[in-house]
Amino acid sequence: MPFQLHFDESDLLRCRFALSPLVETQEAVRTLARRHRHGYHLPWLRRIREAAAALDLEPLWLLMPDGGHNPDFICPPPIGPLATFEEEIADVRAVDPEVARADMELALAGRPGARESVTGRRLLADPARAVREIADLLERAWQVLIEPYWPRLRALLEADIAYHSRKLADSGLAGLLGEVSTQLSWNGATLTVQGTRGDHEQVLGGQGLVLMPSVFVWPEVVGGHLEPWQPGLIYPARGIGGLWSEAGERTPETLARLLGRGDERECYARAARRHRERGTVDPAGLISAVPTVCGHDWAPPLTLEHVASGNVGCTSGRRWDRAGRRHLSGAR
C-alpha cells in the first residue's frame, strides 16, 4: 500500500537534507533483526557480532514493528544538517514522558501481543523511566555499532547529500525523487512512497520535508514523523555496495610501481593506512599525504595533475582523470 505526503507551495521551499547519526544507529539496530537488509553489510555484521550479542536490544526491537508505526521520539529529524549524536540523544532524553507514552502505544499496537508483553507493560507503566532506558540503550548501540565506523559512514552520507543537492538544483524535486529511489514518485503536489505496509496519508501543512540518507535503511524507504516533529523521509544512500570493501590486494603494488622503490613504497603504505583509518578514498589527498608521512621530498610519476575535481562540497569528489586511470591500469 502507498504512503502519501501532500505538499503545498510553502512545503516546497522548506525541503532540506540532513545527516543523522541517530537515524543511522536506529537503522543499524533494525538491520540486525531483518535478514533481508544483510546483503551489503556482511563484513560489518562479522565485525560487530560479538559486541552486538552483549546488547539487550529487545525493548528497541519491540518498538520497531515491521511496517507499523515506529516511535518518532526515539529518532526525531535533526534540527540542522550536521547534528552530532550527542545533540540528538540529548533531545531524546528531553522528550515529554506523556508524548513518549502515546508514541510507544502506537508502536506496540502494530505488533500482536507487544502491549501485553512483560517489556511492553514495563515501558508503558513508567514512561519517564522508559525514555531513560531507551536513550541509554541507543547510546550504547551507537558506541558499539556505529561510532567505530562513523568516519567512513559520514563520508558516504555527506557525498550522497552533495550529489542529491546538485540534482535538486538541476532537476527540481520531481527529478530528485526519481533519482533517490524507484519507490518514490511525484504527481503534481503529492509524493507517493510505494512498497510500504498500511495506507497512510499526511498533509505537510507548510512544515516541509527532511530528506535523510542512510547506509542501513536499504532496500527500504521510511517516511513519517507526526506532530510535533517535522516530517522526514529516510532513503538508501548511494554507494553502499563498496562501503565495507578494503583496498584491493593488487592496488598497492600497482601504485608502488608508480610511486618509486624502497622506502617510498613503505611511505605509500603508511599513507594508505592512514587514509583507510579516516574512512576516505581521496586520490589527491593520498598523493599529498605521502611526503607528509615520509618527511622528505618526493615526486611520483602519478601526480596531482592526474586528479580531476568533482566539487562535491563537504567531502572530496576528486578522482583519477583519464591519464591517471591509464597509469593505474598499466595501459600504454
C-alpha positions, 0 to 999 in steps of 0.5 A, a space after each residue: 500500500 502507498 504512503 502519501 505526503 501532500 505538499 503545498 507551495 510553502 512545503 516546497 521551499 522548506 525541503 532540506 537534507 540532513 545527516 543523522 547519526 541517530 537515524 543511522 544507529 536506529 537503522 543499524 539496530 533494525 538491520 540486525 533483526 531483518 535478514 533481508 537488509 544483510 546483503 551489503 553489510 556482511 563484513 560489518 555484521 562479522 565485525 560487530 557480532 560479538 559486541 552486538 550479542 552483549 546488547 539487550 536490544 529487545 525493548 528497541 526491537 519491540 518498538 520497531 514493528 515491521 511496517 507499523 508505526 515506529 516511535 518518532 521520539 526515539 529518532 526525531 529529524 535533526 534540527 540542522 544538517 550536521 547534528 552530532 549524536 550527542 545533540 540528538 540523544 540529548 533531545 531524546 532524553 528531553 522528550 515529554 514522558 506523556 508524548 513518549 507514552 502515546 508514541 510507544 502505544 502506537 508502536 506496540 499496537 502494530 505488533 500482536 501481543 507487544 502491549 501485553 508483553 512483560 517489556 511492553 507493560 514495563 515501558 508503558 507503566 513508567 514512561 519517564 523511566 522508559 525514555 531513560 532506558 531507551 536513550 541509554 540503550 541507543 547510546 550504547 548501540 551507537 558506541 558499539 555499532 556505529 561510532 567505530 565506523 562513523 568516519 567512513 559512514 559520514 563520508 558516504 552520507 555527506 557525498 550522497 547529500 552533495 550529489 542529491 543537492 546538485 540534482 535538486 538544483 538541476 532537476 527540481 524535486 520531481 527529478 530528485 525523487 526519481 533519482 533517490 529511489 524507484 519507490 518514490 514518485 511525484 504527481 503534481 503536489 503529492 509524493 507517493 512512497 510505494 512498497 510500504 505496509 498500511 495506507 497512510 496519508 499526511 498533509 505537510 501543512 507548510 512544515 516541509 520535508 527532511 530528506 535523510 540518507 542512510 547506509 542501513 535503511 536499504 532496500 527500504 524507504 521510511 517516511 513519517 514523523 507526526 506532530 510535533 516533529 517535522 516530517 522526514 523521509 529516510 532513503 538508501 544512500 548511494 554507494 553502499 555496495 563498496 562501503 565495507 570493501 578494503 583496498 584491493 590486494 593488487 592496488 598497492 603494488 600497482 601504485 608502488 610501481 608508480 610511486 618509486 622503490 624502497 622506502 617510498 613504497 613503505 611511505 605509500 603504505 603508511 599513507 594508505 593506512 592512514 587514509 583507510 583509518 579516516 574512512 576516505 578514498 581521496 586520490 589527491 589527498 593520498 598523493 599529498 599525504 605521502 611526503 607528509 608521512 615520509 618527511 622528505 621530498 618526493 615526486 611520483 610519476 602519478 601526480 596531482 595533475 592526474 586528479 580531476 575535481 568533482 566539487 562535491 562540497 563537504 567531502 572530496 569528489 576528486 578522482 583519477 582523470 583519464 591519464 591517471 586511470 591509464 597509469 593505474 591500469 598499466 595501459 600504454 
